Amino acid sequence: MLSLSVTFPPKPISQLPKSFFNGVQFRQPNPIHLPFVKTRTSSSSVVLMAKKEEELKEIRAKTTEEINEEVVDLKGELFMLRLQKSARNEFKSSEFRRMRKRIARMLTVKREREIEEGINKRLSRKLDRQWKKSIVVRPPPSLKKLQEEEAAAEAEKSA
């Protein structure tokens, strides 16, 4: 049984706003798939996931000290990329994302180990601050390699 109750007097039609439409939505339980719309294949994402899993296994095989050393090196490489970008030298812009993701994966594995050891978040932050203060600034591996190449070229020139 349908009951309708009106608690206020209805407004005359002249006082109603001009666009007085209470929209009605019709939702279908399953979306319609059109044959001409291309769908993305998942084979490329499967390959990417396999690479990430392989990289995570490689990272988890390292000790915490090795992870810390590699994080410092990668941050140095990231800094060198920023310098190249600001100097308008040639560089691969995809390297930024790749390095940031790799650093994040390493720090995630490091935090997972801390959680397993029972180190809470506050102590972890304190240890992280201490670790960051203890870092000795050194040139990243790519800069070392470049300096070695320049020294070799200079030695050949002088000889």
Protein Blocks (a to p, Z undefined) as FASTA:
>chain_A
ZZdddfbdcddfklpcfblcdddddddfbdcddfklccddfklmmmmmmmmmmmmmmmmm
pcfklmmmmmmmmmmmmmmmmmmmmnopacdfklmmmmmmmmmmmmmmmmmmmmmnopaf
klmmmmmmmmmmmpccdddfklmmmmmmmmmmmmmmmZZ
